[in-house]
Amino acid sequence: LDLVIGDGITYVGTKNFNDMRLISIDFGTTLEVIGERSFDYNRSGALTSVKFPDSLKSIGKEAFVNDGSITEIVLNEGLETVGANAFGWGASLSSKGCEIHIPSTVTSISADSFGRASYYTVADGNEVYSAEEGILYTDNGQTLFDMPGLYDVDEFTVPDHVKTLGSQAIKQSVLIKKVVIPETVEKVVGDQFRGCAS
C-alpha cells in the first residue's frame, strides 16, 4: 500500500495505520503531529525510507516501532520532540543501520528513540544535543546520551569530558566488545548494558 496523507491534515492519531503493509508514505506538507503507534508493525518489508515534512513538530511514542525494513530516516528542521521507542526496533548483528541527523530545532529525544542508529550528527545551532564521532551527547558534552546500537567499533573509551552515562546510553550496542569507563565519570544511570552482544 502506498499511503498519501493529504495537505490540510495536521494530526495522525494513535494506531491509525499500524499493522499494515505499507510500501511508501507521503506525509503531505501540513502534518504537525504523528501520534503514538501510528505506523507501528508495518509488515510489507518494503518501507525503507521515511522523510518528514517541514511542518512536523512531534513524533509520538512507538510511532514506527518494529518497522524493521526502514534504513533511512530524514528528520526535518522544525521537529521538536521524538517519543520513546519511536523508531525502536532492536539492533542485531544482521541489522542495517540508520545514520541519524538531529535537526537544530529538536529539544527532546527519549533515550530509546532510535533503536538501530549507526551514527549521529547534529545540526549547528542545536542548544540541547551535540555529536562527537557519531555519538550523541547532552549537557554540553558532559552526558553521554546515546551510543548507537550499530556503532561499528570493537572498543570504546568514554571521553574524559563525560561526567554522566545517561539512562540506556550504551544499551543494545551489539558490535562493541569492550567499554572503558574512566574515573572522570561520576554517575552511571541505570539499564546501561542490556542487549550488548559481547
WOPE-V303458 format. One record per backbone hydrogen bond with DSSP energy under -1.0 kcal/mol. NH is the residue of the N-H (numbers start at 0). CO is the residue of the C=O. E is the energy in kcal/mol with one decimal. If there is no record, write none. Layout:
nh = <NH & NH>
co = <CO & CO>
e = <E & E>
//
This chain:
nh = <2 & 4 & 8 & 11 & 14 & 15 & 16 & 18 & 22 & 23 & 25 & 31 & 32 & 33 & 34 & 36 & 37 & 38 & 40 & 42 & 47 & 49 & 51 & 55 & 56 & 57 & 58 & 59 & 61 & 62 & 63 & 66 & 67 & 69 & 70 & 71 & 73 & 78 & 79 & 80 & 81 & 82 & 85 & 86 & 87 & 88 & 94 & 97 & 99 & 101 & 105 & 106 & 107 & 109 & 112 & 114 & 116 & 117 & 119 & 120 & 122 & 125 & 129 & 131 & 134 & 135 & 136 & 137 & 141 & 142 & 143 & 144 & 145 & 146 & 149 & 150 & 152 & 155 & 157 & 161 & 162 & 163 & 164 & 165 & 167 & 168 & 171 & 172 & 173 & 173 & 176 & 177 & 179 & 184 & 185 & 186 & 188 & 195>
co = <23 & 25 & 5 & 32 & 35 & 12 & 37 & 39 & 0 & 0 & 2 & 9 & 9 & 57 & 11 & 60 & 34 & 62 & 64 & 19 & 45 & 71 & 73 & 52 & 31 & 31 & 80 & 33 & 83 & 59 & 85 & 63 & 65 & 66 & 47 & 47 & 49 & 75 & 56 & 56 & 107 & 58 & 82 & 112 & 84 & 86 & 91 & 115 & 118 & 120 & 102 & 79 & 79 & 81 & 109 & 86 & 113 & 97 & 133 & 99 & 101 & 122 & 136 & 134 & 131 & 145 & 129 & 142 & 138 & 137 & 163 & 135 & 135 & 168 & 116 & 147 & 150 & 177 & 179 & 158 & 141 & 141 & 186 & 143 & 189 & 165 & 193 & 169 & 148 & 171 & 153 & 153 & 155 & 181 & 162 & 162 & 164 & 192>
e = <-2.7 & -3.2 & -1.7 & -2.2 & -1.4 & -1.4 & -2.1 & -2.9 & -3.1 & -1.0 & -3.0 & -2.5 & -2.1 & -2.3 & -3.2 & -1.9 & -1.5 & -2.3 & -2.4 & -4.0 & -1.2 & -2.2 & -2.1 & -1.6 & -3.0 & -1.8 & -2.0 & -2.6 & -2.3 & -1.7 & -2.8 & -1.7 & -1.3 & -1.6 & -2.8 & -1.6 & -2.9 & -1.8 & -2.6 & -1.9 & -2.3 & -2.8 & -1.7 & -2.9 & -1.8 & -1.1 & -1.7 & -1.8 & -2.9 & -3.2 & -1.0 & -2.6 & -1.8 & -1.5 & -1.7 & -1.4 & -1.1 & -2.5 & -1.2 & -2.2 & -2.9 & -1.5 & -2.1 & -2.1 & -1.7 & -2.3 & -3.3 & -2.3 & -1.6 & -2.0 & -2.5 & -1.8 & -2.0 & -3.5 & -2.6 & -1.8 & -1.6 & -2.6 & -2.7 & -1.6 & -3.0 & -2.2 & -2.4 & -2.2 & -1.6 & -2.1 & -1.9 & -1.2 & -1.7 & -1.5 & -3.0 & -1.7 & -2.8 & -1.7 & -2.4 & -1.9 & -2.5 & -1.8>
//
